[in-house]
Amino acid sequence: MNGPIDPNSWQYRQINARAPGLSYLANALINLVEEGHPILVGTADLQYSNGLVRFAQRFPERFTQFGISEQNMVSAAAGMATTGAMPFVATFASFLALLCCEQIRTDVAYSALPVRLIGHHAGISLGFYGTSHHATEDLAIMRSIADLTVVAPADGPQLAAAVKASVNHAQPIYFRIGRGQEPVVYEDGVDFQFGKAIVHGEGSDLTIIACGSMVHPSREAYRALRAAGKSVGLIDMHTIKPLDTKAVLAAAAHSRFILTIEEHNILGGLGGAVAEILADAGSPARLIRHGIRDEYSLIAPPTHLYKHYRLDPAGIEATALEALG
């Protein structure tokens, strides 16, 4: 099909029906432009996959379609930022974090430019597209780059809140988001502060620390465990860098176990960041890192992959019970 899809067409409606969570991204960016912020947006041939076609149709003069040229897109965004603009550029997380790592490090972060990097369809959410399209290393890569903030919102409302908060954030940011089918955890207008975790509950037996797409299944497991009489806490660690050290140490002070949940390799991501804090503080709390155990992810529908890797509510609950047992 040539040209943009008509918003009234069945194709457009079907695209948005499949990924309702991504509408929050385009809406948040449209709102920022209407408020007078110098927002520019770009993508690498994925405006229908990430929902940014809605922004392109509303503000075509502020939108750039870079085609399949992700590295060029990141470098161009850095150039745009030197003019006083605040560019948001988006592509699959696997391409952004791995393929564009050098451009992010040198052109964006080293230069301290306010570029917002949106890695969507992160983790194993691309399912049948295969291991080359899965992003299970991106948190480790991005958090190792100096002066780069790393955020993994749990759902659409939290993503919108983080995008809104970013206009007052001087550092470049990597946003790690899913495919827009994540169940809603928060209401619209949820409060968001970079580096400040959201504590859903405290427990003396175990505290679950989750990020991104894993917050919802972790909350379901947390509720089931508490209903079964376990003293369990839950923390949404939406900012991976800078991590909320106080929240981690507070949980470690009153819980025997800390269980990190991430749709990512257990090396270098959320679990690694929490391990560093506990080790530096000499905490006696036992840490269990739960995610993909240092392997290349399998190929299957996302729902099957979550079950296989025990990243669904039942799998998280079982992992917690094994720790407590």
Steps between C-alpha positions, in 0.01 A plus 500: 500500500634842403458803726366515856206287608174692536405526871145397406606183319466150639879452464568795731242385753640147495857621560392704802277220630799267509719739697284738704783577743705669228233765447623654826836573338362695205243680716766605753722641227210682334412654836857622550502674163165663575647625829779671307793263553756466214420135430620324185420135428658237278480130433668240282220374276289394800245778542214250481667256741561763767190713441694814407303526177245694706767757588616514137149576380449768764841671464658387170752786510638365829523137388781325309477156345861380490430167334704196598791714614500482878858613561451803278177576686678515837783718366250729329306529826820610672544766233141617545557530874790740445252748349289515817251231403405199713493202262315174573610214272355150505571156362509141620699477824724229354608734219528811713708360786723262305534645151512863612708458815797698367283790381314508832823500698702746295253726319230520768623414851862619476371824355234527776222572253129478596414222256221260602561148370190278491573130471164331444408130473767432763582168661340199333182681398570462126452126536510337156726771355779308663798533725664765280200725569478424873660754733628315804829688532390862461472592868854377564635692201317825567565515875874461433507826302592798716247779553217311328176462693327163447125464554265201461136613546248237603216607270362776277399744775840476666673542163297816435591632845869426442496672159337805657754505784788475254463861383655605832772235490835621369659162424438278196252220572448146379135395530449124493141411414305197385275444202198691630308196622611519862209498749439834668646538849451872563233759438553791263693782662707271725780681680844430354841604627824383343698292747218460752343153514133434571449279806178297477550319828751377758568151628728326747531175306579626152494816288444478125676772299373514142528734204319567175273229364568284805328733746149374416571124529708570811206686652274204427750264664541740794124501559480120483790459743349743749164325471682178590632660818850590386649834609603630160584847370504641147704783346464642149859597416409694186834683488788257455754782500525683731360219716312590816765386747292599804207284387725198446675531835173562683358179351817311588479624858161342566488206253692174513496469123508742207361361172567703184278439198599619152427414138875500438812295553561470875853635438548875500140619512271567796629200696860602443429859609329383820785255568753783479309708754461211745867403466622858547287536813598158641133405528424153638181471293500207258457602135333283233518634144218375280489550126665338200794301631788604273377336182372601158124516525282247322256577218128470575194718567571744784243335727673165460842655560385669821368167625815314395728744681262516798442871448121468530317540834505126573870471422591801715290369787664156475846659494419697815369191679812305407712775651298504819504120520 
